[in-house]
Amino acid sequence: MVGERKKVKFWKDKWIGGEPLSIRFPILYPISECTKSVIQEIGHWEANFWIWDLTWRRQRFVWVATMEEQLCYLLNSKSLRKGA
């Protein structure tokens, strides 16, 4: 569980897996609108579920969709604690 969503940088810190998401997803990182954001800024709570709000600078190419699916799968496998 990630408790310090206010401090952990979504793309640059090692908070999920063994490397930063910017390294693991080098094609998605530069087209993200949230390259400097912390986790708390890239989602919101709906009831007791964290919903990711990923935004992009431009439309993604079809071949990038697989990478985005992998990122979403990884993100949804991580539990976040409400109120932390």
Backbone as a chain_set.jsonl record, in Angstrom:
{"seq": "MVGERKKVKFWKDKWIGGEPLSIRFPILYPISECTKSVIQEIGHWEANFWIWDLTWRRQRFVWVATMEEQLCYLLNSKSLRKGA", "coords": {"N": [[0.831, -1.192, 0.0], [0.431, 2.233, -0.717], [1.038, 4.904, 1.185], [1.85, 7.58, 1.389], [0.775, 9.489, -0.565], [0.904, 12.177, -1.066], [3.522, 12.86, -1.273], [4.932, 11.08, -2.894], [6.25, 10.824, -6.061], [4.569, 10.22, -8.991], [5.609, 9.319, -11.569], [8.416, 9.347, -11.226], [9.383, 8.237, -8.774], [10.206, 5.151, -7.055], [7.675, 3.396, -6.495], [5.992, 1.433, -7.194], [6.647, -1.673, -8.192], [10.042, -2.473, -9.246], [11.338, -0.299, -10.388], [11.2, 3.178, -11.424], [8.148, 4.401, -12.911], [8.577, 5.982, -15.133], [10.84, 4.909, -16.287], [10.087, 2.283, -16.755], [7.967, 2.626, -18.521], [8.802, 4.128, -20.994], [7.795, 5.256, -23.349], [5.274, 6.226, -22.756], [5.725, 8.057, -20.701], [6.849, 10.672, -21.665], [4.61, 11.715, -22.981], [2.758, 12.141, -21.105], [0.675, 14.299, -19.17], [1.281, 14.723, -16.611], [3.929, 14.593, -15.625], [5.427, 15.588, -13.507], [3.92, 15.236, -11.308], [2.582, 14.229, -8.085], [1.308, 11.171, -6.631], [-1.228, 11.675, -5.452], [-2.285, 13.73, -7.009], [-3.107, 12.573, -9.335], [-5.435, 11.178, -9.425], [-8.561, 10.179, -7.875], [-10.93, 9.626, -5.22], [-13.67, 7.435, -5.354], [-16.289, 6.514, -3.625], [-14.986, 3.911, -1.861], [-12.904, 3.412, -3.569], [-10.005, 3.98, -5.467], [-9.612, 5.977, -8.253], [-7.845, 6.299, -11.159], [-6.713, 9.163, -12.87], [-5.439, 9.559, -15.546], [-3.872, 11.667, -17.834], [-3.118, 12.855, -21.106], [-0.788, 14.437, -23.341], [-1.255, 14.359, -26.017], [-3.079, 12.543, -28.57], [-2.81, 9.022, -28.314], [-0.883, 6.71, -30.214], [-2.114, 3.799, -31.914], [-0.501, 1.541, -31.444], [0.557, 2.141, -28.997], [-1.368, 1.654, -27.2], [-1.283, -0.895, -26.014], [0.827, -0.628, -24.187], [-0.286, 1.306, -22.514], [-2.424, -0.16, -21.488], [-0.978, -2.081, -20.039], [0.189, -0.426, -18.099], [-2.136, 0.503, -16.781], [-3.125, -1.933, -15.784], [-1.078, -2.606, -13.997], [-1.242, -0.405, -12.221], [-3.838, -0.76, -11.199], [-3.459, -3.026, -9.752], [-2.339, -2.271, -7.431], [-2.883, -1.406, -4.095], [-4.346, 1.389, -2.577], [-4.454, 3.445, 0.319], [-7.143, 4.998, 1.815], [-7.235, 8.32, 3.019], [-4.574, 8.492, 3.703]], "CA": [[0.0, 0.0, 0.0], [1.152, 3.496, -0.757], [0.376, 5.8, 2.117], [2.29, 8.973, 1.25], [0.44, 9.937, -1.921], [1.199, 13.608, -1.191], [4.96, 13.037, -1.452], [5.493, 10.142, -3.867], [6.097, 11.25, -7.449], [3.97, 9.141, -9.77], [6.481, 8.792, -12.616], [9.852, 9.357, -10.914], [9.756, 7.46, -7.584], [9.992, 3.7, -7.089], [6.579, 3.116, -5.572], [5.296, 0.241, -7.679], [7.655, -2.412, -8.947], [11.431, -2.217, -8.887], [11.894, 0.87, -11.054], [10.198, 4.233, -11.647], [7.287, 4.203, -14.076], [9.18, 6.682, -16.28], [11.798, 3.967, -16.884], [9.342, 1.097, -17.188], [7.099, 3.011, -19.638], [9.471, 5.306, -21.571], [7.01, 5.846, -24.438], [4.154, 6.94, -22.158], [6.18, 9.144, -19.824], [6.941, 12.014, -22.26], [3.324, 12.232, -23.457], [1.898, 12.355, -19.943], [0.538, 15.682, -18.707], [1.536, 14.744, -15.168], [5.282, 14.069, -15.419], [5.993, 16.073, -12.244], [2.87, 15.12, -10.287], [2.595, 13.183, -7.057], [0.189, 10.246, -6.8], [-2.485, 12.301, -5.038], [-2.758, 14.629, -8.057], [-3.414, 11.815, -10.549], [-6.581, 10.312, -9.192], [-9.543, 10.629, -6.898], [-11.699, 8.557, -4.578], [-15.098, 7.237, -5.584], [-16.621, 5.604, -2.51], [-13.72, 3.437, -1.277], [-12.044, 2.98, -4.663], [-9.163, 4.993, -6.094], [-9.766, 6.033, -9.707], [-6.729, 7.012, -11.774], [-7.059, 10.179, -13.872], [-4.277, 9.768, -16.41], [-4.132, 12.568, -18.957], [-2.038, 12.799, -22.09], [-0.551, 15.662, -24.126], [-1.759, 14.152, -27.379], [-3.657, 11.226, -28.803], [-1.828, 7.951, -28.366], [-0.947, 5.848, -31.382], [-2.732, 2.505, -31.623], [0.489, 0.608, -30.9], [0.853, 2.534, -27.617], [-2.485, 1.187, -26.375], [-0.833, -2.053, -25.234], [1.605, -0.106, -23.061], [-1.216, 1.96, -21.601], [-3.133, -1.248, -20.813], [-0.05, -2.647, -19.054], [0.278, 0.548, -17.017], [-3.398, 0.468, -16.025], [-3.165, -3.201, -15.055], [-0.137, -2.463, -12.885], [-1.811, 0.556, -11.268], [-5.015, -1.329, -10.543], [-3.033, -4.112, -8.867], [-1.786, -1.639, -6.238], [-3.893, -0.895, -3.152], [-4.077, 2.675, -1.955], [-5.219, 3.616, 1.554], [-7.882, 6.258, 1.892], [-6.881, 9.152, 4.159], [-3.122, 8.511, 3.963]], "C": [[0.872, 1.251, 0.0], [0.401, 4.473, 0.127], [0.694, 7.269, 1.906], [2.036, 9.496, -0.159], [0.769, 11.399, -2.144], [2.666, 13.859, -1.501], [5.553, 12.192, -2.573], [5.187, 10.615, -5.284], [5.688, 10.051, -8.299], [4.957, 8.513, -10.75], [7.926, 8.582, -12.175], [10.286, 8.52, -9.709], [9.479, 5.974, -7.8], [8.918, 3.35, -6.08], [5.78, 1.879, -5.974], [6.254, -0.506, -8.6], [9.057, -1.963, -8.56], [12.075, -1.003, -9.527], [10.807, 1.922, -11.237], [9.372, 3.948, -12.904], [7.839, 4.899, -15.317], [10.192, 5.802, -17.006], [11.068, 2.765, -17.469], [8.471, 1.384, -18.414], [7.653, 4.255, -20.329], [8.727, 5.954, -22.735], [5.863, 6.686, -23.864], [4.591, 8.165, -21.362], [6.21, 10.514, -20.513], [5.615, 12.565, -22.781], [2.324, 12.425, -22.319], [1.847, 13.844, -19.597], [0.902, 15.815, -17.232], [2.933, 14.224, -14.827], [5.899, 14.496, -14.09], [5.029, 15.893, -11.07], [3.139, 14.026, -9.272], [1.319, 12.356, -7.234], [-1.152, 10.918, -6.512], [-3.1, 13.169, -6.134], [-3.256, 13.897, -9.31], [-4.567, 10.839, -10.317], [-7.514, 10.918, -8.167], [-10.272, 9.411, -6.334], [-13.141, 8.597, -5.06], [-15.501, 6.132, -4.628], [-15.29, 5.182, -1.881], [-12.732, 2.972, -2.343], [-11.28, 4.164, -5.251], [-9.303, 4.875, -7.599], [-8.618, 6.875, -10.266], [-7.247, 7.962, -12.842], [-5.82, 10.494, -14.71], [-4.668, 10.657, -17.577], [-2.889, 12.633, -19.83], [-1.987, 14.091, -22.903], [-1.135, 15.57, -25.532], [-2.423, 12.786, -27.461], [-2.533, 10.191, -28.847], [-2.01, 7.15, -29.649], [-1.529, 4.499, -30.968], [-1.728, 1.555, -30.981], [0.896, 0.947, -29.471], [-0.232, 2.021, -26.665], [-2.09, -0.006, -25.505], [-0.039, -1.605, -24.016], [0.7, 0.559, -22.035], [-2.025, 0.91, -20.827], [-2.257, -1.885, -19.737], [0.093, -1.723, -17.852], [-0.984, 0.505, -16.157], [-3.523, -0.82, -15.222], [-2.268, -3.125, -13.818], [-0.704, -1.536, -11.814], [-2.988, -0.036, -10.502], [-4.674, -2.504, -9.636], [-2.504, -3.587, -7.541], [-2.906, -1.085, -5.367], [-3.447, 0.433, -2.579], [-4.974, 2.804, -0.743], [-5.877, 4.984, 1.55], [-7.466, 7.013, 3.152], [-5.403, 9.207, 4.453], [-2.451, 9.556, 3.116]], "O": [[1.919, 1.299, 0.646], [-0.744, 4.826, -0.157], [-0.134, 8.123, 2.222], [2.966, 9.897, -0.86], [0.901, 11.83, -3.289], [3.025, 14.949, -1.946], [6.58, 12.56, -3.144], [4.028, 10.786, -5.661], [6.359, 9.02, -8.324], [5.122, 7.293, -10.758], [8.6, 7.704, -12.714], [11.451, 8.128, -9.631], [8.637, 5.592, -8.613], [9.224, 3.041, -4.928], [4.994, 1.35, -5.188], [6.62, -0.008, -9.665], [9.226, -1.159, -7.643], [13.234, -0.7, -9.246], [9.62, 1.598, -11.208], [9.859, 3.322, -13.845], [7.594, 4.449, -16.436], [10.378, 5.941, -18.215], [11.403, 2.293, -18.555], [8.257, 0.504, -19.247], [7.044, 5.322, -20.259], [9.009, 7.104, -23.072], [5.519, 7.73, -24.416], [3.904, 9.187, -21.353], [5.631, 11.456, -19.973], [5.503, 13.77, -23.003], [1.182, 12.825, -22.546], [2.844, 14.556, -19.716], [0.834, 16.909, -16.672], [3.102, 13.494, -13.85], [6.807, 13.829, -13.595], [5.305, 16.355, -9.963], [3.821, 13.04, -9.551], [0.375, 12.783, -7.898], [-2.109, 10.736, -7.264], [-4.32, 13.326, -6.179], [-3.766, 14.526, -10.236], [-4.641, 9.792, -10.96], [-7.289, 12.017, -7.661], [-10.231, 8.319, -6.901], [-13.75, 9.663, -5.158], [-15.115, 4.974, -4.788], [-14.541, 6.039, -1.413], [-11.814, 2.211, -2.04], [-11.857, 5.222, -5.5], [-9.131, 3.792, -8.159], [-8.447, 8.032, -9.882], [-8.122, 7.601, -13.629], [-5.233, 11.569, -14.59], [-5.684, 10.42, -18.231], [-1.764, 12.486, -19.354], [-3.005, 14.747, -23.122], [-1.464, 16.582, -26.15], [-2.336, 11.98, -26.534], [-1.444, 10.461, -29.354], [-3.13, 6.937, -30.113], [-1.442, 4.109, -29.803], [-2.085, 0.829, -30.052], [1.517, 0.124, -28.798], [-0.02, 1.965, -25.454], [-2.534, -0.102, -24.361], [-0.217, -2.15, -22.927], [0.892, 0.396, -20.83], [-2.28, 1.084, -19.635], [-2.738, -2.194, -18.646], [0.114, -2.186, -16.712], [-0.895, 0.474, -14.929], [-3.987, -0.789, -14.082], [-2.665, -3.535, -12.728], [-0.647, -1.854, -10.627], [-3.114, 0.166, -9.294], [-5.506, -2.932, -8.836], [-2.246, -4.366, -6.624], [-3.781, -0.371, -5.857], [-2.304, 0.582, -2.146], [-6.114, 2.339, -0.754], [-5.226, 6.0, 1.308], [-7.356, 6.422, 4.226], [-4.998, 9.91, 5.378], [-1.234, 9.725, 3.192]]}, "num_chains": 1, "name": "protein.A"}
